[in-house]
């Protein structure tokens, strides 16, 4: 049996290792134009900032692939012919498959801005983006980042670490307020500005200006302002990378349409990770999941199904974590950006924030049981928070046992007593 995997990110690699474990005699070929070996994508910013080397981001030694008999091809897929079960590579080589996995990841959103294809305009998603940024760094006197979210903050921190002045243009009235409730969004906006970043809220990009030689020299905003710069970072979200599917008969929507086993509607073809769009029951919005941990879970499930098992994907309780400059964020369960209080007898949300504006905790409730947590500057244990959500614990129970969830460093100031007292007062 011949398996071809397009993409060697966390989803593709996890699937390959799962298949190899279950089917030791099958041929598994991985195709990627990005790199020779798997690396931790989330660590790229630390390579640029000098905290790590690129080798440090590679969890497996160079001989790992050979010892597991995984064939690596450094190439780009230019066409997929499902009738003949072949993929065409950019070196002219046809590659036959019996089962095909598309794990092509994401690509930065581009919304047709004039000048978006100029030299010096890029995202910060893959290894090539890091290489382009490194090459350009010597000529950057100022950078403009377009769009909010975690990638925008990371890119701003990277450039700031090299002494580059950075302006962020965000359409929102408060940073990332399509994801975060207003208090947390305001907190993040303050942190960005206090770290020396020129954050412009409620500002839209109009045009990226050509210097006359095909390279960016400035941007103009919808309000008519011109900002001189030598680099423009496009971080207005990402979307599934479907470039390899051009001209194929594999059904797509926003992403490659799959069921909960990551099977497409074409026999023998699967898709998983950032590029997959999971078709949900009627009335629900299809799911595109673009996190590292969901990519790993996708890889485990699709690898088992490719290898002949019948496994259905269950993400479990949602979680995420990140560091925005020196501010840590942990979230578990359901924390919508808009929170209303429909029932005065059972609050929808409880929010505590320390006077230093660097420590905050939110509990979200549904019918007086906790369904979500947001924590800034406070580390919460994932297994404890998930257990409380699964067990439908009351906010009173959570506040009484909050010390079980917090794992801040040993000599850090503890806040659970203040949090419990403050939030219980609001509940009474």
Secondary structure by P-SEA (a helix, b strand, c coil): cbbbbccccaaaaaaaaaaaaacccbbbbbbbccccccccccaaaaaaaccccccccccccccccccccbbbbccccccccccccbbbccccbbbbbcbbbbcbbbbbbbccccccccccccccccaaaaaaaaaacccccbbbbccccaaaaaaaaaaaaabbbbbbbbcccccccccccaaaaaaaaaaaaaaccccccccccccccccccccccccccccbbbbbbcbbbbcccccccccccccccccccccccccccccccccccccccccbbbbccccccbbbbbcaaaaaaaaaaaaaaaabbbbbbbbcccccccccccbbbbbcccccccccccccccccbbbbbccccccbbbbbbccccccbbbbccbbbbaaaaaaaaaacccaaaaaaaccccccccccccccaaaaaaaaaaaac
